Amino acid sequence: MVLSDDPVWGDALEDVVQEYADAVVYADADQEVVLHEGAVRVLANGWVKLPTNRLLSPSAVHHIDDRSP
């Protein structure tokens, strides 16, 4: 039997990661509570990663508006 050290998913999870160079992350539908402005990565599990390596929970984020041209 041959065993591999490579993850089963390989790079598949990286393919569903979304990156925004300039975005606004909102906590509510009325766009009154801004959680972050600037670059973000939305990971495959729904968590939002900020440039400071902090993570925002999917339950805390209502939506993200992309401001990139």
C-alpha positions as CSV (number, residue, x, y, z in Angstrom):
1,M,0.0,0.0,0.0
2,V,1.3,3.5,-0.9
3,L,0.6,6.3,1.5
4,S,1.0,10.0,0.6
5,D,1.9,12.9,2.8
6,D,-0.1,15.2,0.5
7,P,-3.5,16.4,1.8
8,V,-6.5,14.6,0.3
9,W,-8.0,17.9,-0.9
10,G,-4.7,19.2,-2.4
11,D,-5.1,22.7,-3.6
12,A,-8.9,22.4,-4.1
13,L,-9.6,24.5,-1.0
14,E,-7.4,27.3,-2.3
15,D,-9.4,27.4,-5.5
16,V,-12.5,28.6,-3.5
17,V,-10.7,31.3,-1.5
18,Q,-11.8,34.7,-2.6
19,E,-9.5,37.7,-2.3
20,Y,-10.5,41.4,-2.4
21,A,-7.9,44.1,-2.6
22,D,-10.4,46.8,-1.5
23,A,-13.6,45.8,0.3
24,V,-15.9,46.8,3.1
25,V,-17.1,44.1,5.5
26,Y,-20.5,44.8,7.1
27,A,-22.0,43.3,10.2
28,D,-25.6,44.3,9.3
29,A,-27.9,44.6,6.2
30,D,-28.4,48.3,6.7
31,Q,-24.6,48.9,6.3
32,E,-24.3,50.8,9.5
33,V,-21.8,48.6,11.3
34,V,-18.5,48.4,9.4
35,L,-16.2,45.6,10.6
36,H,-13.3,46.3,8.2
37,E,-12.2,48.3,5.2
38,G,-9.4,47.2,2.9
39,A,-8.0,43.9,1.7
40,V,-9.6,40.7,2.9
41,R,-9.6,37.0,2.0
42,V,-12.7,34.8,2.3
43,L,-11.6,31.3,3.2
44,A,-13.2,28.1,2.0
45,N,-14.8,27.7,5.5
46,G,-16.5,31.1,5.4
47,W,-14.1,32.9,7.8
48,V,-12.8,36.3,6.7
49,K,-9.1,36.8,7.1
50,L,-7.8,40.3,7.5
51,P,-4.3,41.5,6.6
52,T,-3.4,41.5,10.3
53,N,-4.1,37.8,10.4
54,R,-7.2,38.3,12.5
55,L,-10.3,36.3,11.5
56,L,-13.9,37.3,11.4
57,S,-16.5,34.7,12.0
58,P,-19.0,33.9,9.3
59,S,-21.7,34.6,11.8
60,A,-20.4,38.1,12.5
61,V,-20.3,39.1,8.8
62,H,-23.5,40.0,7.0
63,H,-21.9,40.8,3.6
64,I,-18.9,42.2,1.8
65,D,-18.9,44.9,-0.8
66,D,-16.0,44.8,-3.3
67,R,-14.8,48.3,-4.1
68,S,-12.2,47.3,-6.5
69,P,-12.5,48.6,-10.1
